[in-house]
Amino acid sequence: MALTKLTTNLISGDIVTSVNGASGAVTVSTGTDWVTAIQTANFTSVASKGYFVNTTSAEVTITLPVGAVGDEIVIQDYAGTFATNKIILAANGSEKIQGVTDDFKCETNNATVTLIYQDATKGWTSDNIVINVIPLTVDYLVVAGGGAGSTYGGGGGGGLRTSYGSTTGGGGGAESALTLISGTNYSTQVGGGGSGSGNTYGGTGTVGSNSTFSTITSTGGGHGGDSGATAASSGGSGGGGADGPSNNQGGAAVSPTQGKAGGSGIESAPYYLGGGGGGASQIGGSASIPNAGNGGNGLSVSITGSSITYAGGAGGVYFQSPGVAAVGGTGGGGAGGSWNGATSAVTGVAGTNFLGGGGGAGANGGSGVVILRYPNTYTITPVSGSGGFTYTTDTSISNTKVTTFTVAGGGNIQFT
């Protein structure tokens, strides 16, 4: 039984053999034991304690203990600022709050939150707390397919747009993360790499395909220029120029900023040299006798938890000796390769799939990738019938999920 008032006999130390006629063990309750130190940072609470919590500077997370039936904890808004910076109540392990395992919050100024532990089914309960819904804020990396190589010019890297880190493709500042809505359809598409011209002299590759997520579109990389009338094309990063002289200029990078322009080629017998495709962070190299232009470097992004370089441009090509073939830029750009004659060739190296690298002479560009980083309280679900996906989800980062879409194609997804 509980005695809420200390009697004179108890205070004086006399032996009590019964209380109100009842004998046996006696429990004396003296009310809440208040902690005098003002709490301004995250802490773990203790049953039967009261805490004055000051959230003037920041939110405070209070981890609740394992409870026993009838345990109480009292939280008092010390500065009247809970509406500005809330308190968050976090359960211990599998313990519950209001019958569920979610975190709760109080956003009422001057609130007194009295938590009572009922049982394992209901857990800690109070009348002025609500579930703390974590905003669905999504960081993204969207890389388009790389452009293919042509007779001379290397393919440009796929356009790269990201909200993670400090820089996006082309050297601009990182874009803003997206605030999305649970249960809403969001289009997600991984762009394929451009198709190379193969061993056909005078052949032209194609541009890479766009990659998309929600309102974000990254443009496919530009194809390289060929020895005929086709100039290098623009793209997320521009393709490298041909030997010229009428089409030796590299392709431009599209706006908004996603990558860099391609380099220019040179025609000066006996040298016929192509320019390198642009990369996400570097302009494609221009040919300089006796060297073809190197591919521009891609951009390193750590959205997966590891630093990986994406969207490199491919190197340019040389025609016969004494030219020198160029290397591809970091981030999956293919090496340029060489042409041995008007009817036969040694093709360049393809761009790397899932990195969006440009392709070397006659070779394919690499496919792109879409990577999403979001709170681990949410799960991505493809919408049935809207398209096909190949993706993996990494849960090794604390409180975070990272989902990577790789195979070209897509459809709609939802966060639930």
N, C-alpha and C positions, 0 to 999 in steps of 0.2 A: 504494500500500500504506500501511497505518497503522502507526505506531510509538507505542506507549503509554507508553514510558519514554525520557526524554532521556538520551543517552549522554554520557560525559565529553568525547569529541571534539566533539560538537555544542555543549556548553556552552562549551568553550574556544575555539570559533571555527574549529577545524580543518576543512578541506574534506573532505567525505565523498563518495566516488565510488561506493560501493555499500553496501547494507545486506543482510546475510545472503546475499551473493552476487548480489543483484538490483541492477541499475543503472537509471538513469532518474529521473523525478520522484519525490520522496519527500514524503508528507504526514505531518506530525507532529500527533498528537492529544493534547491535554493534559486531556481530560475536560470536564465541564460548567463553564461560566463563570457563577458565581452572582452575581446582582445583590444587593448588600448592603442596599439600601433595602427596608424591609418594605412590601409592597403592601397598602393598605387600601381602595383604590377601583378602579373599572374601569380596565383598561389593555389595551394591545395587546402581545402577547408577541413575542419574536424567537427564531429557531432557534438552538440550541446554548446557550441561556441557562437558568438555573435561578432560580426565584422563591420567596421566602418570602411566603406570603399569609395575612394576618390578617383573619378574618371575624367578629371579636368584635362589631363594631357593626352590620354589614350584609352582605348577599350581595355577592359580587364577580364581575363578568363579565369573562372573559379572552378577548379576540379573538385567534384563532390566525392566523399568517401564511400566505401562500402557501408550500407546502412543496416540498422537493426530496427525492428518495429517500434515506432514511437520516437525515434531520434528526431531532433530538431536542429536546424541551422538558420540563423537570422542574418540577413544582409541589409545594411542601411546605406542609402545614397548620402554620402557625407557632404558633397558640395552641390547637390541638386543638378547634376550633369549627365544623368543616365540617358536622357533623350539626345544628347549631343554625342557622347561616347558610351555605348551600351556596356552592360556586363553580359558575359557569356557563361552559361552554366554547362559544364561538360561532365558527363557521367564517368564513373570509374569502370573501365573494362566493359563487361556486358550488363552492368547495372542500368536501370531505366530512370527516365524522368517523365512524369505524366504518362507512364505506360509504354513509352517507346525509347529507342536507343539514340535518338537524335539529340543534338545540343539544343539548349533553349537560351532565351535572352530576356532581359528586361530593359525597356526603353522609356520608362516613366520617371520623370524628375521627382526627386525626394521620396522615391518608393522605399517601402520596407518590405523586403521579400522574406517571408517566413516559410521555409522548406520543412516539410514533415515527411518522414519515411513511413509509408504504409505497409508495403510487403514487396516480395520479389516481382509481383505482377505489375503493380503501379509504380514502385520505386519512390523517388522524391517527388513531392507534389507541392504546388502553390497556386494561388489564384491570380497572380499578376505577371505570369511569364508566358512566352509563346515560343514556338519552334524557331530556331535561328536558321533561316533559309540562306544558304551560301549563294551569292550571285553567280550566274553562269557566264564567267568571263573567259574567253577563249583566245589564247595566243596561237598564231598560225605561221607556217612557212609554206608558201605556194610556189612551186618551181615548174615552169612549163617545159615541154619537150624541146630538146636542142635542135638547131637547124642542121641540115645535111651538107656535106661537102660537094662541090662541083669540080669542074676541070682544074681550076686553080685555087679559088678561094676556099678557106676553111669555114665551116658552119659556125654560127654564133651560138652561145649558150642560151638556154631557155630563160625567159624573164623570171626574175626572182623578187618576190614581195614577202616581207616578214614583219611581224610586230615584236619579235623576240630578239633581245640584244639592243645594240645602239645604232645599227646601220641596216638599211635595206639595200636591194640591188641598185646599182648605179651610183652608190655613194651617198644617197639621201639618208636622213634620220629614220630610224625604225618607225613603222606605222603604228597606229593605235590598235590595241586588242579589241576584239568584238564582244559586245554584251548581247547575249542571245537569250532565247526564250525556250524553256523546256517544252518538249512535245511539238515543236514547230519543224516543218521540213526545211532542210538547207541543202542546196545543190552542191555536190562535190564531184569534181571531175579531174582525172589525172591525164595530162596530155602526152601523146606519143611523140617519139622523135621523128624528124623529117626523113624521107626516103632518099638514099644516096643515088647518084647517077650510074654507079657501077663503073665498068671499064670502058665506057663509051666516051671517046674523045669529043669534046664539045657538049657533053651532057650536063644537065643542070639538076641539082638536088632540089628538094622541096623544104619549105619552112616547117618548123616543129608545130605541134598542136598546143592550143591554150590549156592551162590548168586553172580550175576555179574552186573556190569555196565561198559560199554565201555571196557577199557583195564584192569579193576579191577575185580579180582575174589577172593572171600572169600570161603574157603574150609569148607564143612560140618563138624560138630563135630563128634568125634570118639565115637563108641559104647562101653559100658562097657564090661568087661570080664565075662564069665559065669563059671559054675562049671565043665564043661566038658573040652574039649581041646581047646576051642576058647579063645584066649587072648584078652585083650582090644585092640582096634584099635587106630591108629593115626588119626589125624584130625586137623581142625582149632584149637581146643583144644582137647587133648587126653582123651579117656575114662578111667574110673577108673578100677584098676586091680581086678581080682577075688580073691577067698580065697587061691588059689595056691595048691601045691607049685610051679607047673610048669608054671602057668600062672598068677602069682600074681602081675606082674609088670603093672604099668599104661601105657597107650598109649602115644606116643610122639606127640608133636605139630609140624605141618608141617612148612616148610620154603617157602616163606618169613614169618617173624614173624606175627602171627595172634592171638595167644593165648598161653596157657600154657599146660604142660603135665599133665596127670592124676596121681593120687596117687596109691600106691600099697595096696594090701589086705594081710590078714593074715589067715593061717590055723594052729590052735593050740587048739586041742580039750579041752574043749567043745566050743571053740570060732571059728567061721567061719565068717570072716568079710571082706567086700568089700572096695575098695578104692573109693575116690571121683573123679568125672570127673573134668578136668581142666577148668578154666574160662579164660576170656580174659585178666585178670590182675593178676591171682594168680594160682599157682600150686594146683591141687586137693589134698585134705588131704589124707595122708596114714593112714590106720587102726592102732590103738594102743589099745590093750586090756584094757577095754572091748568095746571100741568105734569103730564103722565103720568110714571111712574117710569122712569128710565134703567136699562138692563141693567147687571148687575154685571160688572166686568172679569174677564178670564181670567187665566191664569198663564203667565209667560214661562219657557220651558225651553230649554236649549242642548244637548240630547242629540245633535242633528245636527251640532253645530259652529257653528251660528248660533242667535241668540236669536229664538225664535218664540213668539208668544202663542196659547194654546189655550183653548177652552171658555169663551167669553164668553156672558153672558146677553143676551136680546133686550129691547128697550125696550117699555114699555107703550103702550096705545092711548088716544086720546081720541075721544069721541062728539060729533060736530058741533062747531061753534065755540062759545065762544072757547077751547077747550082747545088744548094744545100737545103734539104727538106727541114721543115720547122717542127717544133714540138708543140703539143697541146698545152693549154693553160691548166693549172690546178683546178680541180673540181670536175673532172671527167671529160675534159676536152681531148679529142683524138689527135694523134700526130698527123702531119700533113701528107707525107708520102711523095711519090715522084711519078711523072709521066715519062715513058720510055720512047714514045713515038706517036704518030698520028692515029694509029689503029690499035695500039695495045698500051697497057698501063699497069703499074703497081699501085693499087688503091691505098688510100690512107687508112687510119684506124678509126673505128666507130666511136662515137661518144658513149659514155658510161650510162647505162640505164639506172633510173631512180636518182640520178644526180643532175640530169638535164644538160649533159655535156654536148658540145657541137661535134659533128663528124668531120674527119679529114677527107682527102680527095676521094670522091665517089662513094663515101661511106655514110651510113645512117647516123643521124643524131640520136642521143640517148633519151629515153623516156623521162618524164618529170616525176614529181612526188608532191604529195600534200601531207603535211604533218600538223597535228592539232594537239595543243597542251592545255589542260583544263582541270577543274577540281575533281578529286577522286570520288566525290559523292554522286557524280553523274556517270552515265553509261551511254555510249554511242550505239544506236540501233539502226541498221539499214532499213529503209522503207520498202516493204515487200512489193515486188513488181516494178520498181523504179529503175532498175539497172543492176549491174554486177559489181562487186567489190572484192579486192584482195587487200586485207589490212591486218595489222597486228597492234596490240595495245600493251604498253609497258607500264607496270604499276610499282616499279622499284623506287621511284622518287617520292619522298614523303608528301602525303596529302595531294598527290598529283597523278594524273594519267596522261600518257602520251600515245596517241594513235597515229600510225603511219600508213597511208594509202599508197600502194606502189604500182599495181598493174594498170595500164592505160584503160580508161573507161570510168564509169561511175553512175551516179544517180542521186537520189535524195537520202539523207540521213536525219535522224533525230537524236536529241539528248534527252535522256529520261532519268 
